[in-house]
């Protein structure tokens, strides 16, 4: 019960899922991870770039606080969602462009100042604002983080990112939690590492 994320054919199918086969309305997609945050962030970027090549305006919203998943790509730690929600930064200060595409990235930022608390309250406001600008808002929820509460807006699509090291039990439990949010269907994506680890 999985879909491999490798190969252009499957990437096309995944793009269709995120965009709702070209729906005219802005789409919110939840990308939930289960065990490999760096791989999950890389996959989100690959998918975002594929959507961008289709002419979609895409933003990746990273909720992996303190993981710094996109610091390398953006060349330094940047302010992000946590700083936005805490009122330390404005929108214009937390959106960054992927150097290799037209994808925008809103990094998680620094939650050292206790910014995990206002996430539930401020998240809907952030999602609404992004929906006014972008065709697809991809919310990356890396492994280990508790799922956000969507007060106003349920994701239109959900991808469960499963790494090779993950057991089916972990993925199944996470799938059930995503479905409990009110999402209609969860697509399981098998993340295959580009280089075999020690094989």
N, CA, C and O of each residue as an XYZ file, in Angstrom:
796
protein
N       0.841     -1.197      0.000
C       0.000      0.000      0.000
C       0.871      1.239      0.000
O       0.751      2.098      0.873
N       1.757      1.324     -0.997
C       2.634      2.484     -1.040
C       2.835      2.956     -2.452
O       2.490      2.260     -3.407
N       3.384      4.120     -2.585
C       3.711      4.633     -3.905
C       5.132      5.130     -3.840
O       5.463      5.958     -2.990
N       5.969      4.644     -4.714
C       7.354      5.094     -4.704
C       7.421      6.508     -5.253
O       6.715      6.862     -6.198
N       8.281      7.303     -4.644
C       8.384      8.697     -5.080
C       9.442      8.866     -6.158
O       9.730      9.985     -6.581
N      10.022      7.757     -6.602
C      11.062      7.882     -7.616
C      10.452      7.747     -9.002
O       9.429      7.086     -9.187
N      11.096      8.384     -9.973
C      10.624      8.274    -11.351
C       9.654      9.368    -11.711
O       8.812      9.743    -10.895
N       9.755      9.893    -12.928
C       8.914     11.009    -13.355
C       7.429     10.653    -13.388
O       6.583     11.511    -13.136
N       7.104      9.398    -13.697
C       5.698      9.007    -13.750
C       5.011      9.172    -12.415
O       3.914      9.725    -12.334
N       5.659      8.689    -11.363
C       5.057      8.792    -10.035
C       5.049     10.236     -9.541
O       4.114     10.648     -8.854
N       6.072     11.002     -9.882
C       6.087     12.407     -9.472
C       4.907     13.143    -10.105
O       4.313     14.025     -9.485
N       4.573     12.777    -11.337
C       3.422     13.377    -12.008
C       2.142     13.060    -11.241
O       1.295     13.930    -11.037
N       2.013     11.796    -10.817
C       0.825     11.395    -10.054
C       0.747     12.147     -8.731
O      -0.333     12.560     -8.309
N       1.891     12.322     -8.080
C       1.918     13.033     -6.800
C       1.567     14.515     -6.998
O       0.884     15.110     -6.165
N       2.033     15.096     -8.090
C       1.668     16.485     -8.400
C       0.161     16.601     -8.582
O      -0.458     17.560     -8.120
N      -0.426     15.612     -9.263
C      -1.876     15.627     -9.484
C      -2.636     15.563     -8.160
O      -3.665     16.217     -7.992
N      -2.117     14.766     -7.222
C      -2.774     14.643     -5.916
C      -2.733     15.981     -5.173
O      -3.734     16.418     -4.605
N      -1.564     16.621     -5.188
C      -1.419     17.896     -4.477
C      -2.310     18.968     -5.101
O      -2.938     19.749     -4.386
N      -2.364     19.006     -6.434
C      -3.120     20.073     -7.103
C      -4.589     19.727     -7.281
O      -5.365     20.559     -7.752
N      -4.989     18.498     -6.909
C      -6.373     18.100     -7.133
C      -6.675     18.034     -8.617
O      -7.745     18.430     -9.078
N      -5.673     17.507     -9.369
C      -5.797     17.406    -10.827
C      -6.110     18.754    -11.470
O      -6.925     18.856    -12.386
N      -5.434     19.787    -10.958
C      -5.581     21.099    -11.579
C      -6.772     21.898    -11.093
O      -7.308     22.723    -11.832
N      -7.195     21.664     -9.853
C      -8.312     22.434     -9.287
C      -7.960     23.919     -9.286
O      -6.805     24.301     -9.102
N      -8.971     24.737     -9.494
C      -8.728     26.179     -9.619
C      -8.476     26.851     -8.277
O      -7.921     27.948     -8.229
N      -8.877     26.206     -7.190
C      -8.743     26.837     -5.880
C      -7.393     26.502     -5.251
O      -6.828     25.446     -5.537
N      -6.865     27.385     -4.398
C      -5.606     27.099     -3.709
C      -5.729     25.811     -2.897
O      -6.774     25.539     -2.306
N      -4.677     25.036     -2.874
C      -4.716     23.731     -2.219
C      -3.730     23.683     -1.062
O      -2.617     24.200     -1.159
N      -4.147     23.060      0.030
C      -3.275     22.828      1.174
C      -2.966     21.343      1.230
O      -3.872     20.518      1.347
N      -1.689     21.005      1.147
C      -1.274     19.607      1.227
C      -0.413     19.403      2.470
O       0.526     20.160      2.717
N      -0.737     18.386      3.238
C       0.055     18.027      4.411
C       1.033     16.933      4.009
O       0.628     15.888      3.500
N       2.323     17.173      4.237
C       3.349     16.161      3.996
C       3.864     15.740      5.365
O       4.660     16.447      5.984
N       3.407     14.588      5.832
C       3.748     14.133      7.179
C       4.827     13.062      7.121
O       4.715     12.087      6.378
N       5.862     13.256      7.908
C       6.964     12.311      7.911
C       6.865     11.311      9.046
O       6.094     11.480      9.990
N       7.672     10.258      8.926
C       7.651      9.210      9.952
C       9.022      8.864     10.508
O       9.095      8.120     11.486
N      10.100      9.356      9.945
C      11.364      8.920     10.536
C      12.647      9.447      9.960
O      13.718      9.095     10.454
N      12.594     10.275      8.935
C      13.837     10.753      8.334
C      13.659     12.208      7.878
O      13.449     12.471      6.694
N      13.743     13.148      8.828
C      13.433     14.553      8.508
C      14.188     15.124      7.315
O      13.596     15.838      6.505
N      15.485     14.827      7.185
C      16.261     15.389      6.076
C      15.753     14.856      4.741
O      15.626     15.611      3.777
N      15.462     13.553      4.680
C      14.920     12.952      3.456
C      13.552     13.551      3.132
O      13.240     13.835      1.975
N      12.751     13.736      4.171
C      11.403     14.270      3.987
C      11.449     15.698      3.444
O      10.662     16.065      2.572
N      12.377     16.498      3.969
C      12.522     17.881      3.505
C      12.998     17.909      2.055
O      12.549     18.736      1.261
N      13.913     16.996      1.717
C      14.426     16.932      0.345
C      13.307     16.528     -0.620
O      13.195     17.064     -1.722
N      12.479     15.566     -0.181
C      11.362     15.144     -1.033
C      10.380     16.297     -1.249
O       9.918     16.517     -2.368
N      10.062     17.030     -0.182
C       9.125     18.153     -0.294
C       9.634     19.165     -1.320
O       8.861     19.720     -2.101
N      10.949     19.395     -1.305
C      11.535     20.350     -2.240
C      11.455     19.815     -3.675
O      11.153     20.566     -4.603
N      11.725     18.526     -3.853
C      11.641     17.912     -5.180
C      10.226     18.017     -5.736
O      10.025     18.356     -6.902
N       9.249     17.719     -4.881
C       7.843     17.806     -5.292
C       7.458     19.254     -5.588
O       6.763     19.534     -6.564
N       7.915     20.163     -4.739
C       7.632     21.585     -4.958
C       8.186     22.077     -6.282
O       7.531     22.834     -6.999
N       9.413     21.637     -6.605
C      10.027     22.052     -7.876
C       9.252     21.483     -9.064
O       9.088     22.152    -10.084
N       8.777     20.245     -8.925
C       7.998     19.627    -10.002
C       6.693     20.395    -10.220
O       6.269     20.600    -11.358
N       6.067     20.815     -9.133
C       4.834     21.611     -9.236
C       5.126     22.971     -9.864
O       4.349     23.471    -10.677
N       6.247     23.560     -9.479
C       6.632     24.869    -10.004
C       6.862     24.798    -11.511
O       6.527     25.729    -12.244
N       7.434     23.692    -11.964
C       7.664     23.520    -13.398
C       6.346     23.439    -14.176
O       6.310     23.697    -15.379
N       5.279     23.084    -13.486
C       3.953     23.053    -14.115
C       3.297     24.432    -14.115
O       2.169     24.588    -14.582
N       3.999     25.420    -13.594
C       3.438     26.765    -13.550
C       2.692     27.076    -12.265
O       2.035     28.112    -12.161
N       2.787     26.181    -11.280
C       2.117     26.409    -10.004
C       2.959     27.337     -9.122
O       4.186     27.243     -9.096
N       2.287     28.219     -8.413
C       2.985     29.038     -7.404
C       2.968     28.227     -6.105
O       1.908     27.958     -5.541
N       4.143     27.851     -5.650
C       4.265     26.889     -4.550
C       5.030     27.482     -3.373
O       6.030     28.177     -3.548
N       4.539     27.193     -2.176
C       5.304     27.522     -0.974
C       5.365     26.288     -0.086
O       4.371     25.585      0.096
N       6.548     26.038      0.463
C       6.724     24.952      1.434
C       6.761     25.585      2.820
O       7.600     26.437      3.113
N       5.843     25.151      3.656
C       5.766     25.654      5.028
C       6.337     24.571      5.941
O       5.737     23.508      6.103
N       7.490     24.844      6.531
C       8.169     23.850      7.363
C       7.753     24.021      8.821
O       7.878     25.112      9.377
N       7.257     22.945      9.446
C       6.898     23.022     10.869
C       7.863     22.231     11.744
O       7.555     21.929     12.897
N       9.029     21.897     11.198
C      10.016     21.140     11.987
C      10.867     22.072     12.826
O      12.037     22.302     12.521
N      10.279     22.605     13.876
C      10.982     23.577     14.711
C      12.299     23.018     15.239
O      12.385     21.870     15.674
N      13.321     23.868     15.185
C      14.653     23.569     15.713
C      15.416     22.517     14.911
O      16.536     22.164     15.280
N      14.832     22.006     13.814
C      15.561     21.020     13.007
C      16.428     21.706     11.950
O      17.416     21.133     11.489
N      16.065     22.917     11.569
C      16.859     23.655     10.583
C      16.976     22.930      9.251
O      18.044     22.911      8.639
N      15.868     22.330      8.799
C      15.925     21.458      7.623
C      16.360     22.169      6.343
O      16.966     21.555      5.465
N      16.056     23.450      6.239
C      16.398     24.163      5.000
C      17.533     25.171      5.200
O      17.776     26.007      4.330
N      18.227     25.099      6.335
C      19.327     26.040      6.587
C      20.417     25.919      5.530
O      20.971     26.919      5.073
N      20.719     24.665      5.144
C      21.778     24.453      4.154
C      21.417     25.061      2.806
O      22.239     25.713      2.162
N      20.182     24.840      2.394
C      19.722     25.364      1.111
C      19.723     26.890      1.109
O      20.094     27.521      0.119
N      19.306     27.472      2.226
C      19.202     28.933      2.327
C      20.499     29.562      2.839
O      20.577     30.769      3.066
N      21.520     28.703      3.015
C      22.891     29.099      3.365
C      23.090     29.586      4.794
O      24.221     29.818      5.220
N      22.012     29.741      5.524
C      22.148     30.136      6.924
C      20.810     29.899      7.619
O      19.790     29.700      6.960
N      20.817     29.919      8.942
C      19.552     29.806      9.670
C      18.748     31.081      9.425
O      19.258     32.189      9.586
N      17.504     30.912      9.041
C      16.653     32.067      8.738
C      15.486     32.126      9.709
O      15.083     31.099     10.256
N      14.939     33.316      9.929
C      13.707     33.379     10.720
C      12.600     32.672      9.946
O      12.684     32.539      8.725
N      11.568     32.221     10.643
C      10.526     31.478      9.953
C       9.198     31.503     10.671
O       8.822     32.499     11.289
N       8.485     30.373     10.576
C       7.129     30.280     11.099
C       7.045     30.642     12.581
O       6.167     31.398     12.995
N       7.964     30.094     13.371
C       7.925     30.370     14.812
C       8.052     31.872     15.086
O       7.365     32.424     15.946
N       8.940     32.513     14.338
C       9.165     33.955     14.531
C       7.958     34.767     14.057
O       7.616     35.796     14.640
N       7.320     34.282     12.987
C       6.125     34.940     12.471
C       4.982     34.856     13.479
O       4.311     35.849     13.759
N       4.773     33.656     14.019
C       3.682     33.448     14.968
C       3.911     34.197     16.277
O       2.967     34.628     16.940
N       5.189     34.340     16.634
C       5.507     35.038     17.884
C       5.495     36.553     17.711
O       5.665     37.298     18.676
N       5.289     37.006     16.461
C       5.239     38.447     16.217
C       6.595     39.098     16.087
O       6.698     40.324     16.094
N       7.664     38.274     15.966
C       9.006     38.839     15.854
C       9.325     39.272     14.424
O      10.213     40.095     14.202
N       8.593     38.710     13.452
C       8.874     39.005     12.042
C       7.569     39.165     11.272
O       6.523     38.655     11.673
N       7.654     39.886     10.155
C       6.519     40.011      9.247
C       6.665     38.971      8.138
O       7.721     38.356      7.991
N       5.590     38.778      7.354
C       5.606     37.782      6.283
C       6.793     37.949      5.336
O       7.455     36.980      4.965
N       7.043     39.197      4.958
C       8.117     39.455      4.000
C       9.494     39.062      4.492
O      10.424     38.900      3.702
N       9.620     38.908      5.800
C      10.930     38.577      6.377
C      11.156     37.071      6.542
O      12.251     36.643      6.905
N      10.123     36.271      6.276
C      10.263     34.831      6.537
C      10.049     33.973      5.285
O      10.108     32.746      5.358
N       9.800     34.613      4.139
C       9.637     33.864      2.892
C      10.909     33.967      2.065
O      11.414     35.063      1.825
N      11.425     32.823      1.630
C      12.680     32.800      0.889
C      12.504     31.973     -0.381
O      11.722     31.022     -0.410
N      13.231     32.339     -1.415
C      13.112     31.614     -2.676
C      14.185     30.540     -2.772
O      15.350     30.769     -2.446
N      13.770     29.366     -3.225
C      14.687     28.279     -3.514
C      15.648     28.752     -4.609
O      15.198     29.197     -5.665
N      16.967     28.665     -4.376
C      17.926     29.162     -5.378
C      17.804     28.462     -6.735
O      18.214     29.015     -7.756
N      17.243     27.247     -6.751
C      17.220     26.464     -7.991
C      15.852     26.455     -8.691
O      15.694     25.795     -9.718
N      14.872     27.174     -8.150
C      13.543     27.153     -8.765
C      12.755     28.377     -8.307
O      13.294     29.281     -7.669
N      11.461     28.386     -8.650
C      10.602     29.489     -8.226
C       9.841     29.164     -6.942
O       8.977     29.928     -6.510
N      10.167     28.036     -6.347
C       9.503     27.625     -5.103
C       9.892     28.574     -3.971
O      11.052     28.966     -3.855
N       8.931     28.935     -3.149
C       9.224     29.729     -1.957
C       9.219     28.815     -0.735
O       8.478     27.833     -0.677
N      10.042     29.150      0.216
C      10.151     28.356      1.442
C       9.919     29.256      2.647
O      10.521     30.322      2.775
N       9.035     28.802      3.524
C       8.839     29.484      4.793
C       9.384     28.524      5.853
O       8.682     27.611      6.288
N      10.651     28.734      6.271
C      11.272     27.785      7.199
C      10.586     27.778      8.564
O       9.769     28.647      8.870
N      10.930     26.791      9.365
C      10.277     26.659     10.672
C      10.686     27.778     11.623
O       9.888     28.241     12.439
N      11.936     28.201     11.505
C      12.396     29.255     12.409
C      12.797     28.717     13.765
O      12.920     27.509     13.965
N      12.995     29.626     14.680
C      13.533     29.299     15.995
C      12.429     29.312     17.033
O      11.829     30.352     17.306
N      12.164     28.147     17.610
C      11.109     28.104     18.629
C      11.691     28.180     20.033
O      11.009     27.871     21.010
N      12.955     28.592     20.135
C      13.596     28.660     21.449
C      12.840     29.579     22.401
O      12.877     29.411     23.620
N      12.150     30.558     21.809
C      11.411     31.506     22.653
C       9.995     31.010     22.944
O       9.079     31.805     23.154
N       9.830     29.709     22.954
C       8.535     29.139     23.316
C       7.453     29.382     22.290
O       6.299     29.628     22.640
N       7.823     29.315     21.018
C       6.842     29.636     19.975
C       5.958     28.458     19.588
O       5.083     28.605     18.734
N       6.164     27.299     20.194
C       5.308     26.157     19.847
C       3.874     26.434     20.312
O       2.921     25.942     19.706
N       3.720     27.202     21.360
C       2.398     27.431     21.935
C       1.414     28.121     20.999
O       0.292     27.642     20.836
N       1.813     29.252     20.369
C       0.820     29.945     19.545
C       0.581     29.300     18.190
O      -0.200     29.817     17.391
N       1.237     28.180     17.919
C       1.115     27.574     16.594
C      -0.340     27.269     16.255
O      -0.800     27.608     15.165
N      -1.056     26.648     17.151
C      -2.451     26.279     16.870
C      -3.297     27.520     16.582
O      -4.122     27.519     15.669
N      -3.084     28.578     17.366
C      -3.880     29.791     17.193
C      -3.559     30.514     15.894
O      -4.454     30.956     15.173
N      -2.268     30.626     15.609
C      -1.870     31.449     14.471
C      -1.776     30.722     13.142
O      -1.683     31.354     12.090
N      -1.801     29.392     13.184
C      -1.570     28.617     11.965
C      -2.622     28.887     10.900
O      -2.288     29.044      9.726
N      -3.885     28.942     11.296
C      -4.947     29.171     10.311
C      -4.789     30.523      9.623
O      -5.032     30.656      8.423
N      -4.382     31.511     10.389
C      -4.159     32.845      9.817
C      -3.046     32.791      8.768
O      -3.157     33.384      7.695
N      -1.990     32.079      9.096
C      -0.858     31.950      8.175
C      -1.286     31.205      6.917
O      -0.964     31.627      5.806
N      -2.016     30.092      7.087
C      -2.459     29.303      5.937
C      -3.385     30.110      5.034
O      -3.289     30.027      3.810
N      -4.282     30.890      5.639
C      -5.189     31.733      4.852
C      -4.413     32.763      4.039
O      -4.690     32.984      2.860
N      -3.446     33.382      4.687
C      -2.649     34.402      3.999
C      -1.873     33.786      2.832
O      -1.804     34.374      1.752
N      -1.299     32.619      3.047
C      -0.528     31.958      1.988
C      -1.440     31.545      0.832
O      -1.040     31.599     -0.331
N      -2.671     31.131      1.161
C      -3.611     30.692      0.124
C      -3.998     31.837     -0.816
O      -4.438     31.597     -1.940
N      -3.834     33.073     -0.357
C      -4.150     34.218     -1.214
C      -3.062     34.453     -2.259
O      -3.299     35.105     -3.275
N      -1.877     33.921     -2.003
C      -0.730     34.184     -2.869
C      -0.309     32.979     -3.696
O       0.166     33.125     -4.822
N      -0.488     31.781     -3.128
C       0.047     30.579     -3.770
C      -1.057     29.635     -4.239
O      -2.153     29.604     -3.680
N      -0.736     28.863     -5.286
C      -1.666     27.839     -5.771
C      -1.625     26.605     -4.885
O      -2.642     25.947     -4.661
N      -0.431     26.302     -4.385
C      -0.263     25.111     -3.542
C       0.569     25.470     -2.312
O       1.689     25.969     -2.423
N       0.000     25.205     -1.150
C       0.721     25.379      0.112
C       1.036     23.980      0.621
O       0.131     23.222      0.970
N       2.321     23.641      0.664
C       2.737     22.320      1.129
C       3.288     22.447      2.540
O       4.333     23.058      2.763
N       2.580     21.871      3.472
C       2.967     21.966      4.871
C       3.771     20.729      5.251
O       3.221     19.634      5.376
N       5.058     20.911      5.430
C       5.941     19.798      5.778
C       5.920     19.591      7.285
O       6.264     20.486      8.057
N       5.515     18.408      7.682
C       5.446     18.093      9.097
C       6.395     16.933      9.360
O       5.985     15.774      9.306
N       7.683     17.239      9.648
C       8.673     16.180      9.743
C       8.420     15.235     10.902
O       7.707     15.549     11.856
N       9.024     14.083     10.783
C       8.815     13.038     11.779
C       9.137     13.502     13.185
O      10.029     14.322     13.408
N       8.399     12.963     14.111
C       8.673     13.259     15.510
C       7.875     14.421     16.053
O       7.715     14.555     17.266
N       7.368     15.269     15.163
C       6.584     16.410     15.642
C       5.120     15.989     15.746
O       4.626     15.216     14.925
N       4.437     16.506     16.762
C       3.020     16.159     16.904
C       2.241     16.869     15.802
O       2.589     17.984     15.414
N       1.203     16.236     15.305
C       0.436     16.826     14.205
C      -0.226     18.124     14.647
O      -0.705     18.222     15.777
N      -0.255     19.118     13.768
C      -0.898     20.384     14.130
C      -2.409     20.229     14.160
O      -2.964     19.321     13.543
N      -3.057     21.113     14.874
C      -4.517     21.138     14.883
C      -4.959     22.131     13.822
O      -4.529     23.285     13.825
N      -5.819     21.683     12.915
C      -6.327     22.579     11.884
C      -7.721     23.030     12.312
O      -8.699     22.302     12.148
N      -7.796     24.235     12.861
C      -9.069     24.707     13.393
C     -10.043     25.046     12.267
O     -11.211     24.659     12.308
N      -9.552     25.770     11.264
C     -10.434     26.272     10.217
C     -10.341     25.453      8.939
O     -11.339     25.259      8.246
N      -9.173     24.986      8.636
C      -8.920     24.457      7.310
C      -8.308     23.073      7.369
O      -7.196     22.905      7.869
N      -9.022     22.082      6.866
C      -8.489     20.728      6.793
C      -7.673     20.606      5.513
O      -8.076     21.145      4.482
N      -6.541     19.917      5.550
C      -5.753     19.760      4.319
C      -6.577     19.123      3.200
O      -7.398     18.237      3.434
N      -6.332     19.600      1.978
C      -7.025     19.047      0.808
C      -6.412     17.719      0.391
O      -7.079     16.881     -0.215
N      -5.143     17.533      0.716
C      -4.440     16.299      0.362
C      -3.433     15.999      1.458
O      -2.946     16.906      2.132
N      -3.126     14.727      1.632
C      -2.137     14.339      2.636
C      -1.234     13.254      2.072
O      -1.705     12.244      1.550
N       0.070     13.478      2.185
C       1.065     12.488      1.784
C       1.785     12.032      3.045
O       2.274     12.855      3.818
N       1.849     10.733      3.250
C       2.570     10.173      4.387
C       3.907      9.671      3.867
O       3.960      8.724      3.082
N       4.986     10.306      4.305
C       6.316      9.998      3.785
C       6.970      8.930      4.660
O       7.258      9.162      5.834
N       7.195      7.776      4.078
C       7.714      6.631      4.832
C       9.098      6.282      4.317
O       9.280      6.032      3.126
N      10.075      6.267      5.216
C      11.436      5.892      4.817
C      11.593      4.382      4.902
O      10.791      3.692      5.531
N      12.633      3.886      4.263
C      12.849      2.439      4.194
C      12.991      1.815      5.578
O      12.663      0.646      5.775
N      13.478      2.598      6.528
C      13.747      2.048      7.863
C      12.488      1.938      8.725
O      12.520      1.342      9.801
N      11.391      2.509      8.255
C      10.186      2.557      9.085
C       9.367      1.279      9.024
O       9.213      0.677      7.962
N       8.848      0.875     10.164
C       7.951     -0.271     10.198
C       6.549      0.138      9.772
O       6.183      1.310      9.862
N       5.767     -0.829      9.307
C       4.404     -0.528      8.859
C       3.527     -0.053     10.009
O       2.567      0.693      9.815
N       3.880     -0.503     11.217
C       3.081     -0.124     12.386
C       3.127      1.385     12.614
O       2.102      2.022     12.858
N       4.337      1.946     12.529
C       4.505      3.392     12.711
C       3.722      4.152     11.648
O       3.008      5.107     11.954
N       3.861      3.719     10.397
C       3.181      4.392      9.296
C       1.665      4.281      9.459
O       0.938      5.242      9.207
N       1.189      3.104      9.881
C      -0.244      2.898     10.059
C      -0.822      3.800     11.129
O      -1.904      4.364     10.968
N      -0.083      3.931     12.234
C      -0.549      4.792     13.330
C      -0.610      6.244     12.881
O      -1.550      6.966     13.213
N       0.391      6.666     12.127
C       0.431      8.044     11.651
C      -0.693      8.289     10.637
O      -1.315      9.351     10.635
N      -0.947      7.298      9.778
C      -2.028      7.430      8.797
C      -3.369      7.626      9.508
O      -4.180      8.459      9.104
N      -3.587      6.854     10.565
C      -4.842      6.969     11.314
C      -4.990      8.351     11.940
O      -6.083      8.915     11.976
N      -3.869      8.891     12.435
C      -3.908     10.224     13.052
C      -4.222     11.300     12.014
O      -4.925     12.268     12.305
N      -3.691     11.120     10.786
C      -3.962     12.095      9.732
C      -5.437     12.027      9.326
O      -6.087     13.057      9.150
N      -5.958     10.802      9.178
C      -7.366     10.638      8.800
C      -8.287     11.251      9.855
O      -9.364     11.755      9.535
N      -7.847     11.200     11.124
C      -8.647     11.763     12.216
C      -8.772     13.291     12.094
O      -9.662     13.893     12.694
N      -7.874     13.911     11.313
C      -7.954     15.364     11.107
C      -9.115     15.729     10.199
O      -9.521     16.888     10.122
N      -9.649     14.715      9.508
C     -10.731     14.987      8.572
C     -10.308     14.928      7.119
O     -11.089     15.246      6.222
N      -9.067     14.520      6.889
C      -8.583     14.375      5.516
C      -9.264     13.155      4.890
O      -9.416     12.118      5.536
N      -9.668     13.292      3.631
C     -10.413     12.208      2.995
C      -9.559     10.991      2.691
O     -10.016      9.859      2.848
N      -8.330     11.208      2.261
C      -7.472     10.075      1.896
C      -6.022     10.426      2.181
O      -5.630     11.592      2.131
N      -5.234      9.409      2.479
C      -3.805      9.591      2.730
C      -3.038      8.767      1.699
O      -3.276      7.568      1.559
N      -2.132      9.401      0.989
C      -1.287      8.696      0.027
C       0.044      8.391      0.693
O       0.720      9.292      1.191
N       0.416      7.119      0.699
C       1.688      6.710      1.298
C       2.779      6.786      0.235
O       2.658      6.194     -0.838
N       3.840      7.519      0.544
C       4.953      7.677     -0.388
C       6.188      7.010      0.212
O       6.630      7.371      1.302
N       6.740      6.035     -0.508
C       7.962      5.366     -0.040
C       9.162      6.194     -0.471
O       9.406      6.374     -1.664
N       9.901      6.691      0.497
C      11.098      7.471      0.177
C      12.252      6.499     -0.024
O      12.633      5.779      0.899
N      12.798      6.480     -1.214
C      13.934      5.602     -1.464
C      15.174      6.464     -1.496
O      15.250      7.432     -2.252
N      16.139      6.114     -0.680
C      17.382      6.889     -0.622
C      18.090      6.776     -1.954
O      18.065      5.728     -2.600
N      18.727      7.876     -2.363
C      19.415      7.865     -3.646
C      20.677      7.007     -3.590
O      21.092      6.447     -4.605
N      21.284      6.902     -2.419
C      22.459      6.064     -2.277
C      22.173      5.008     -1.213
O      21.791      5.346     -0.093
N      22.357      3.728     -1.555
C      22.139      2.682     -0.556
C      23.114      2.859      0.598
O      24.307      3.080      0.391
N      22.599      2.763      1.793
C      23.453      2.963      2.970
C      24.150      1.644      3.324
O      23.547      0.726      3.879
N      25.408      1.586      2.989
C      26.234      0.445      3.384
C      25.818     -0.881      2.788
O      26.046     -1.921      3.404
N      25.212     -0.882      1.602
C      24.801     -2.144      0.992
C      25.700     -2.497     -0.164
O      25.507     -3.531     -0.803
